[in-house]
Amino acid sequence: MNALRSPVVLVTTTAVSIAAVLVGLNVHGEAATPSAAHVAVRVDQVGYVRGETKQAYVMSPTKALAGARFKVVDAKDKVVTAGRLGAVTGHWNAKFPSVRTVDLSALDKPGTYRIVLSGTASGRSPAFRIADASELMTPLVRDNVRFLQAQRDGADVVSGDGLSHGPSHLADEDATVYADPHYDEAGEELLDENLTPTGVKTDVSGGWFDAGDFLKFTGTTSYSTAELLLAERDLPDMEALSAEAEHGLEWVDKMWDGDSGTLYAQVGIGAGNDAVRTDHDVWRLPEADDRLDVSPGDPDYTIKHRPVFRANKPGEPITPSLAGRVAAVFALAAQRAADSDPDEAREWLEKAAAVYDLADTDHHPDQPLVTAFPSAFYPEDSWQDDMEFAGAELALAARDLGDDREADWTGEAAHWAKAYLDSDVKGTLNVADVSALAHVDLATALDGARSNGVGAADLNKDLRRQLEDGVDHAGHDPFGAGAVYDDFDAVPHTFGLVATARLYAKATGDTRYDAFAGRQRGWALGANPWGTSFMIGAGEVYPHCPEHQLANLRGSLDGKGAILRGAVVNGPNAADKLAELNGFPTMKKCTAAPPSGAWTDFDGKGSRYVDDVGAWQTVEPSLDFTTTALLAFTLTAQDEDA
């Protein structure tokens, strides 16, 4: 499709927002006058929870906002409240040097509203809602689940949705296991002339595609499955959520060969050479791979007959980051089945214990952690958090089943928690750091006691450390963002902070971070410099051209068909990382413009955002991005105090 035209017409409903963006209409609803084009109003386009602190932002090219006023109108354009703009929060970029707040906290009546500016500025915001937490958040969780359904691989696909696809990668049912491949230092080129088979075959069919490509990773899938199982605790009656948790669990189980003591780390290859073509060398629908007519030795053989790589040789130690999170998933499965099927639960517990016992806890700190091939796809520095997570979940599963190993696993989890707390690789919740999840459940396992020098107070202190890092960063940002704009994973890191704040409040009763969590959620859903939600289908303005093969080839490019609803993208990234965009001969061109101006008008602080199918750096959705958001939404939906 062609690049989008500049917006010229007012559009007021979410139902037509997709078509509006793609034909150049103004979905922000900003007044179509020269002055309005220079002022941007940014709101959480999904909406604000009743009772929470509510904040929007206004960006201006001048400092004339000092005399500006705002009013809030309802769906019938009736004024419900009004006031003056708040203080300047800082400078964003040369085009928008002035950013001011709009305090909406007093607005608590359920409904749909817009902000309208007057006085020295004119402009109009996208629509936003005021509603109870469950009413706002639960539909978002359902949409996240829809994305997971679209990501399904294997024979058990979900049909009926506009982005459904046929059974795919059925050759994974009899896949060949290969020796570890070797890569150059950058992880961009396979150094082996060919892959070396081990002589072992295994069934690794099913699971989910990792991102916009069709690779499957044990590390990301186990992370996402764990988040789904944790979310299921709060939403046990959402059948679609439970079904996706089960789907992920079944695949992680396939990646563990208990008979040989082997954990498989990956299905497919994303970086090859002239003799080994990879998943990243062709743009197609997933079911097309099964139709390839290839023989061993053909460069495309590894696209249809995808290689499987191991995290460990049979019976040998397993990279502790992978062993920990896989053991945690199996232990969560044991907890899940403890009441309904104790025998099944014990089977899961024994699998968890077997993986846990093979963890390479003597791992040398100078050796890279084996997370993927090449490791540059998913680099990771910490592993003690994964072991803490595993120990905590094993202990809780043992408690549910009356297993006398509970105390041992609790003590070991505390040991790994202490090792993490004493390390210099502490982070916040994301695919490379699960300490927030581990801390909360370890505190439950400890039940008020201390073990190996660690108690709930120490764990809660580290949760505050994670949140305070975000609070500190937000205090220096005009839009109150807790995440870093000019690095990968800004959006999932943001949702990680939201989830952590909710976990902390739930565990301690301390609600000091509630307002911070609300602002972070708002930033990810539209109250950011670009005025876009970073979740597809959420709000009026959201990514329309994700770097996702299924969405690009089968989804909507004209605003009238299916979209990859519920997918969460990376969001802004460092400007220099967007020097080159991806392109394939079979890729349908798609570039979406903002409702007014150009995305470059809103770039700042060394960051850029582009809504283009080739911009994997900003609009490629991912499994772990989406499940982190899902967990954040679930925890918010269950927040009784909101």
Residue pairs with C-beta under 8 A, 6 or more apart in sequence:
1 22
1 557
1 558
1 588
1 589
1 590
1 591
2 589
3 591
3 593
4 21
4 22
4 23
4 24
4 591
4 592
4 593
5 23
5 24
5 593
6 24
6 593
6 596
6 597
7 24
7 25
7 26
7 27
7 28
7 593
7 595
7 596
8 24
8 25
8 26
8 32
9 25
9 26
9 32
10 25
10 26
10 29
10 31
10 32
11 17
11 20
11 25
11 26
11 27
11 29
12 29
12 127
13 127
14 127
14 539
14 540
16 25
16 559
17 27
17 539
17 540
17 541
18 544
18 556
18 559
18 560
18 563
19 25
19 558
19 559
19 560
20 26
20 27
20 559
20 595
21 27
21 541
21 544
21 559
21 592
21 593
21 595
22 544
22 557
22 558
22 559
22 592
23 559
24 593
25 595
26 32
26 595
26 596
27 126
27 540
27 541
27 595
28 40
28 41
28 124
28 125
28 126
28 531
28 540
28 541
28 595
28 596
29 114
29 124
29 125
29 126
29 127
29 540
30 36
30 37
30 39
30 40
30 41
30 123
30 124
30 595
30 596
31 122
31 123
31 124
33 122
35 121
35 122
36 122
36 123
36 124
37 596
37 597
38 60
38 61
38 62
39 58
39 59
39 60
39 61
39 65
39 117
39 121
39 122
39 123
40 58
40 59
40 96
40 123
40 531
40 596
40 602
41 56
41 57
41 58
41 59
41 102
41 115
41 117
41 123
41 124
41 125
41 126
41 531
42 56
42 57
42 58
42 59
42 125
42 479
42 526
42 527
42 528
42 529
42 531
43 56
43 57
43 115
43 125
43 126
43 128
43 522
43 526
43 527
44 54
44 56
44 128
44 521
44 522
44 525
44 526
44 527
45 126
45 127
45 128
45 525
45 526
45 533
45 538
45 539
45 540
45 541
45 542
46 128
46 129
46 136
46 140
46 525
46 526
46 533
46 538
46 539
47 128
47 129
47 130
47 131
47 136
48 54
48 104
48 107
48 128
48 129
48 130
48 136
48 518
48 522
49 131
49 132
49 133
49 136
49 518
49 636
49 639
49 642
50 108
50 110
50 130
50 131
50 132
50 133
50 642
51 108
51 641
51 642
52 105
52 514
52 515
52 518
52 642
53 105
53 514
53 515
53 518
53 519
54 103
54 104
54 105
54 107
54 130
54 518
55 101
55 102
55 103
55 104
55 105
55 480
55 519
55 522
55 527
56 101
56 102
56 104
56 115
56 125
56 527
57 89
57 99
57 100
57 101
57 102
57 478
57 479
57 527
58 65
58 68
58 70
58 85
58 99
58 100
58 101
58 102
58 117
58 121
58 123
59 92
59 96
59 98
59 99
59 529
59 602
60 68
60 96
60 97
60 98
60 99
60 100
60 121
61 95
61 96
61 97
61 98
62 97
62 98
63 88
63 97
63 98
64 120
64 121
65 85
65 88
65 98
65 100
65 120
65 121
66 120
67 119
67 120
68 84
68 85
68 100
68 117
68 118
68 119
68 120
68 121
69 82
69 83
69 84
69 85
69 117
69 118
69 119
70 82
70 83
70 84
70 85
70 102
70 115
70 116
70 117
70 118
71 79
71 81
71 82
71 115
71 116
71 118
72 79
72 80
72 81
72 82
72 104
72 107
72 113
72 114
72 115
72 116
73 79
73 80
73 113
73 114
73 116
74 80
74 111
74 112
74 113
75 111
75 112
75 113
75 127
80 107
80 109
80 111
80 113
81 106
81 107
83 102
83 103
85 100
85 101
85 102
86 100
86 101
86 102
86 103
87 100
87 101
88 98
88 99
88 100
89 99
89 100
89 101
89 478
89 479
89 480
90 99
90 476
90 477
90 478
91 97
91 98
91 99
91 478
92 99
92 478
92 479
92 529
92 602
92 604
92 605
93 529
93 602
93 603
93 604
93 605
95 601
95 602
96 529
96 601
96 602
96 604
99 478
99 479
102 115
104 115
107 113
107 130
108 130
109 130
110 129
110 130
110 131
110 132
110 135
111 129
111 130
112 127
112 128
112 129
113 127
113 128
113 129
113 130
114 124
114 125
114 126
114 127
114 128
115 124
115 125
116 123
116 124
116 125
117 123
117 124
126 526
126 531
126 539
126 540
126 541
127 540
128 526
129 136
132 642
133 636
133 637
133 638
133 639
133 642
134 637
134 638
136 637
137 633
137 634
137 636
137 637
138 235
138 238
138 633
138 637
140 535
140 538
140 566
140 629
140 630
140 633
141 231
141 235
141 238
141 241
141 630
141 633
141 634
141 637
142 238
142 240
142 566
143 535
143 537
143 538
143 565
143 566
144 566
144 568
144 626
144 627
144 629
144 630
144 633
145 238
145 240
145 241
145 244
145 566
145 630
146 161
146 565
146 566
147 536
147 564
147 565
147 566
147 567
147 568
147 621
147 626
148 208
148 224
148 244
148 247
148 566
148 623
148 626
148 627
149 158
149 161
149 164
149 240
149 244
150 158
150 161
150 163
150 164
150 165
150 550
150 564
150 567
151 208
151 209
151 623
152 158
152 206
152 207
152 208
152 209
152 247
153 168
153 169
153 172
153 205
153 206
153 207
153 208
153 209
153 214
153 216
153 286
154 167
154 168
154 169
154 170
154 172
154 205
154 206
154 207
155 167
155 170
155 205
155 206
156 206
156 247
157 164
157 165
157 166
157 167
157 168
158 164
161 562
162 554
162 555
162 556
162 561
162 562
162 563
163 550
163 551
163 554
163 555
163 562
163 563
163 564
165 285
165 286
165 287
165 550
165 554
166 285
166 286
166 287
167 287
167 290
168 214
168 286
168 287
168 289
168 290
169 205
169 214
169 286
169 289
169 290
169 306
170 205
170 290
171 289
171 290
171 304
171 305
171 306
172 203
172 204
172 205
172 206
172 267
172 306
173 203
173 205
174 201
174 203
175 201
175 202
175 203
175 204
175 205
175 267
175 305
175 306
175 307
175 308
176 197
176 198
176 200
176 201
176 305
176 307
176 308
177 197
177 198
177 199
177 200
177 201
177 202
177 264
177 307
177 308
177 309
177 310
178 195
178 196
178 197
178 198
178 307
178 308
178 309
179 195
179 196
179 197
179 198
180 309
180 310
180 373
181 190
181 191
181 192
181 195
181 269
181 309
181 373
181 374
182 190
182 191
182 192
183 189
183 190
183 191
183 271
183 373
183 374
183 376
184 191
186 376
187 271
187 374
187 375
187 376
187 377
188 271
188 374
188 376
189 271
189 273
190 269
190 271
190 272
190 273
190 276
191 273
192 273
192 276
193 273
193 275
194 275
194 276
195 269
195 276
195 302
195 307
198 310
202 254
202 257
202 264
202 308
203 254
204 216
204 251
204 254
204 255
204 264
204 267
204 308
205 254
206 247
206 250
206 251
206 254
207 216
207 221
207 247
207 248
207 251
207 252
207 254
207 267
208 216
208 221
208 224
208 247
208 248
208 251
208 623
209 215
209 216
209 286
209 623
210 216
210 217
210 220
210 221
210 622
210 623
211 548
211 620
211 621
211 622
211 623
212 546
212 547
212 548
212 549
212 551
212 616
212 620
212 621
213 270
213 279
213 280
213 549
214 268
214 279
214 286
214 289
214 549
215 266
215 267
215 268
215 269
215 270
215 279
216 251
216 266
216 267
216 268
217 265
217 266
217 267
217 371
217 372
217 377
217 378
218 252
218 255
218 263
218 264
218 265
218 266
218 311
218 322
218 326
219 265
219 321
219 322
219 325
219 371
219 372
219 378
219 380
219 431
220 378
220 431
220 622
220 623
220 624
221 248
221 251
221 252
221 255
221 623
222 252
222 322
222 325
222 326
222 328
222 329
223 325
223 431
223 434
223 624
223 627
224 248
224 623
224 624
224 626
224 627
225 245
225 248
225 249
225 252
225 329
226 325
226 328
226 329
226 332
226 389
226 434
226 437
227 437
227 627
227 628
227 630
227 631
228 241
228 244
228 245
228 248
228 627
228 630
229 245
229 249
229 329
229 332
229 333
229 336
230 332
230 437
230 631
231 241
231 245
231 627
231 630
231 631
231 634
231 635
232 238
232 241
232 242
232 245
232 336
234 634
234 635
234 637
234 638
235 241
235 634
235 637
235 638
236 242
249 329
249 333
252 326
252 329
252 330
253 330
253 351
255 263
255 264
255 265
255 326
256 262
256 263
256 264
256 326
256 330
256 351
256 355
257 263
257 264
257 314
258 351
258 354
260 314
260 315
261 312
261 314
261 315
261 316
261 354
261 358
262 310
262 311
262 312
262 313
262 314
262 315
263 310
263 311
263 312
263 318
263 322
263 323
263 326
263 355
263 358
264 308
264 309
264 310
264 311
265 309
265 310
265 311
265 319
265 322
265 370
265 371
265 372
265 373
266 308
266 309
266 372
266 373
267 306
267 307
267 308
268 278
268 279
268 302
268 306
268 307
269 276
269 278
269 279
269 302
269 306
269 307
269 373
270 278
270 279
270 280
270 377
271 278
271 280
271 374
272 278
272 281
272 302
274 299
275 299
276 299
276 302
277 299
277 300
277 302
277 303
278 302
278 303
279 303
279 306
281 303
282 300
282 303
282 584
282 586
283 549
283 552
283 553
283 584
283 585
283 586
283 587
284 549
284 553
284 586
285 549
285 550
285 553
285 554
286 549
286 550
289 303
289 304
289 306
290 304
292 300
292 303
292 304
294 300
294 301
294 303
294 304
294 305
295 301
309 373
311 318
311 319
311 322
311 323
311 370
312 318
312 319
312 358
312 360
315 358
316 358
317 358
317 359
317 360
317 362
318 355
318 358
318 359
318 360
319 360
319 363
319 369
319 370
319 371
319 383
320 359
320 360
320 361
320 363
320 369
320 383
320 384
320 386
320 387
321 369
321 371
321 380
321 382
321 383
321 386
322 369
322 370
322 371
322 386
323 355
323 356
323 358
323 359
323 360
323 386
323 387
323 390
324 356
324 359
324 383
324 385
324 386
324 387
324 388
324 389
324 390
325 386
325 389
325 390
325 434
326 355
327 352
327 353
327 355
327 356
327 359
327 390
327 393
327 394
328 352
328 386
328 389
328 390
328 392
328 393
328 394
328 434
328 438
329 352
330 348
330 349
330 351
330 352
330 355
331 348
331 349
331 352
331 390
331 393
331 394
331 396
331 397
332 393
332 397
333 345
333 348
333 352
334 345
334 346
334 348
334 349
334 352
334 397
334 400
334 401
335 345
335 393
335 396
335 397
335 400
336 345
337 344
337 345
337 348
338 345
338 397
338 400
338 401
339 400
342 401
345 397
345 400
345 401
346 401
346 403
348 397
349 394
349 397
349 398
349 401
349 403
352 390
352 393
352 394
352 397
353 394
353 405
355 390
356 387
356 390
356 391
356 394
359 387
359 390
361 387
363 369
363 383
368 375
368 379
369 375
369 380
369 381
369 383
371 377
371 378
371 379
371 380
372 378
378 431
378 432
379 432
380 432
381 425
381 432
382 420
382 423
382 425
382 426
382 427
382 432
382 433
382 435
384 416
384 417
384 419
384 420
384 423
385 416
385 420
385 433
385 434
385 435
385 438
386 434
386 438
387 412
387 413
387 416
388 413
388 414
388 416
388 417
388 420
388 435
388 438
388 439
388 442
389 413
389 434
389 435
389 437
389 438
389 441
390 413
391 409
391 410
391 412
391 413
391 414
391 415
391 416
391 442
392 409
392 410
392 413
392 438
392 441
392 442
392 444
392 445
393 441
394 405
394 409
394 413
395 406
395 407
395 409
395 410
395 413
395 442
395 445
396 441
396 444
396 445
397 403
398 404
398 405
398 406
398 409
399 406
399 445
406 445
409 445
410 442
410 445
410 446
410 451
411 451
411 452
413 438
413 442
413 445
414 442
414 446
414 450
414 451
414 452
414 453
414 454
415 451
415 452
415 454
417 438
417 439
417 442
417 452
417 454
417 458
417 459
418 452
418 453
418 454
418 458
420 426
420 435
420 462
421 454
421 458
421 462
426 433
426 435
426 462
426 465
426 466
427 433
427 435
427 466
428 436
428 466
428 469
428 470
428 493
428 496
428 497
428 500
429 435
429 436
429 437
429 466
429 493
429 496
429 497
429 499
429 500
429 628
430 489
430 492
430 493
430 496
430 624
430 628
431 492
431 624
431 628
435 462
435 466
436 463
436 466
436 496
436 499
436 500
436 503
437 503
439 459
439 460
439 462
439 463
440 459
440 463
440 503
440 504
440 506
440 507
442 454
442 459
443 456
443 459
443 460
443 507
444 507
446 454
446 455
446 456
448 455
448 456
449 455
460 504
460 507
460 508
463 500
463 503
463 504
463 507
464 504
466 497
466 500
467 497
467 500
467 501
467 504
467 513
467 516
469 482
470 482
470 483
470 497
470 516
470 520
471 482
471 513
471 516
473 481
473 482
473 483
473 484
474 480
474 481
474 482
474 516
474 519
474 520
478 529
479 523
479 527
479 528
479 529
480 519
480 520
480 523
481 490
481 494
481 520
481 523
481 528
482 493
482 494
482 497
482 516
482 520
482 523
483 489
483 490
483 491
483 493
483 494
483 497
483 520
484 490
484 493
485 572
485 573
485 604
485 605
485 606
485 607
486 572
486 573
486 574
486 575
486 605
486 606
486 607
487 573
487 574
488 570
488 573
488 577
488 617
489 570
489 625
490 570
490 571
490 572
490 573
490 607
491 524
491 534
491 568
491 569
491 570
491 571
491 625
491 629
492 568
492 570
492 622
492 624
492 625
492 628
492 629
494 520
494 521
494 523
494 524
494 571
495 520
495 521
495 524
495 568
495 625
495 628
495 629
495 631
495 632
496 628
496 632
497 516
497 517
497 520
498 517
498 520
498 521
498 524
498 632
498 635
498 636
499 628
499 631
499 632
499 635
501 513
501 514
501 516
501 517
501 520
502 517
502 632
502 635
502 636
502 639
503 635
504 510
504 513
505 511
505 513
505 514
505 639
505 641
506 635
506 638
506 639
511 641
514 639
514 641
514 642
517 636
519 527
521 632
521 636
524 533
524 534
524 535
524 571
524 629
525 533
525 534
525 535
525 538
525 539
526 532
526 533
526 539
526 541
528 534
528 572
529 602
529 603
529 604
530 572
530 594
530 599
530 602
530 609
531 541
531 594
531 595
531 602
532 539
532 541
532 542
532 543
532 594
532 609
532 611
533 539
533 541
533 542
534 542
534 543
534 568
534 569
534 570
534 571
535 542
535 566
535 567
535 568
535 569
535 629
536 542
536 543
536 544
536 546
536 563
536 564
536 565
536 566
536 567
536 568
536 569
536 621
537 563
537 564
537 565
537 566
541 594
541 595
543 569
543 592
543 611
543 619
544 556
544 559
544 563
544 590
544 592
544 611
545 552
545 590
545 591
545 592
545 611
545 612
545 613
545 615
545 619
546 552
546 564
546 567
546 569
546 613
546 619
546 620
546 621
547 582
547 613
547 614
547 615
547 616
547 619
547 620
548 555
548 564
548 567
548 620
548 621
550 564
551 563
551 564
551 567
552 587
552 588
552 590
552 613
553 586
553 588
554 562
555 561
555 562
555 563
555 564
556 562
556 563
557 588
557 590
564 621
566 626
567 621
567 625
567 626
568 621
568 622
568 625
568 626
568 628
568 629
569 618
569 619
569 620
569 621
569 622
569 625
570 617
570 618
570 619
570 620
570 622
570 625
571 609
571 618
572 603
572 607
572 608
572 609
572 618
573 607
573 608
573 609
573 617
573 618
574 606
574 607
574 608
575 603
575 606
575 607
575 608
577 617
578 608
578 610
578 615
578 617
578 618
581 610
581 612
581 614
581 615
581 616
582 613
582 614
582 615
582 616
583 614
587 613
587 614
588 613
589 613
590 612
590 613
591 611
591 612
591 613
592 611
592 612
593 599
593 611
594 601
594 602
599 608
599 609
599 610
599 611
600 608
602 609
603 609
608 618
609 618
610 617
610 618
610 619
611 618
611 619
612 619
613 619
636 642
